């Protein structure tokens, strides 16, 4: 498995260029070790902090561990272990995404999780598993719920620990990460123990599926439960890259989800429209009263 050099330069390491499978396990291992060496060179060359001195011992030791153990790992786990290395850079912008990889066939469990204040819950599910939406996760891949985030911690590149709560539930779907936190292989099924909304508990064995197409890291979504009330404004359109809406009492609600041009409107165009509306409302309010009533509510 060889990483694409241009992708490494951006420190995303998504294994972008497709290629024929290696002819032997030896070739696979040689490829991963070559990818690691290329990644380390580029991190030492372009990373804002790590380029200023030799790579720290924590990174060198983790790289030695990768070289030593990669022969026994699946490719999915090796990709997750690359994220463990990236997390050692100490920021939230050096990472290895498990989705988007074309040369590693990533798989996920067919449930979507979210970490609420009282536990890890299923917030969405593939067709046929909808009955588990709203269920609490009691264990995943044999790991009790109260240990999952702790075990995942070394694999999350972050600026602070909120990054674990944000990205952790997504990464827990990926088989490679489950293999990494359990040191097991999951070739066909992953066990999940759940407690449904009635209080009944069950362990189900789930067959992993290809990951859905993702546009950035997914966020909390509006409730999928039957009969759920209309979502609050902050959950109304989490799939949109950015949008705003005038609400009552002179407030302007703005939601900014992705720092990139959307398919419908560039960032520059969006910013211009927002700036223009604020200017109009501010001038109107100023003319009517010395107190400007335009306010922005950010989400």
Protein Blocks (a to p, Z undefined) as FASTA:
>chain_A
ZZdfklmmnononolagcdddfbfklmmmmmmmmmmmmmmmmmmmgmklmmpccdfklmm
mmmmmmmmmmmpcfklmmmmmmmmmmmnopakbccdfehpakbccdddfbdcdddfkbcc
dfbdcehilmmgoiacfbgghiafklmmmmmmmmpccfblklmmmmmmmmmmpmklmmmm
nopacfkbccdddddfkopacddddddddddddedjadddddfbehiacddfklmmmmbm
bdcdddehhiacdddfbgcddfkbcfklmmmmmmmmmmmmmmmmmmmpmbdfbdcddZZ
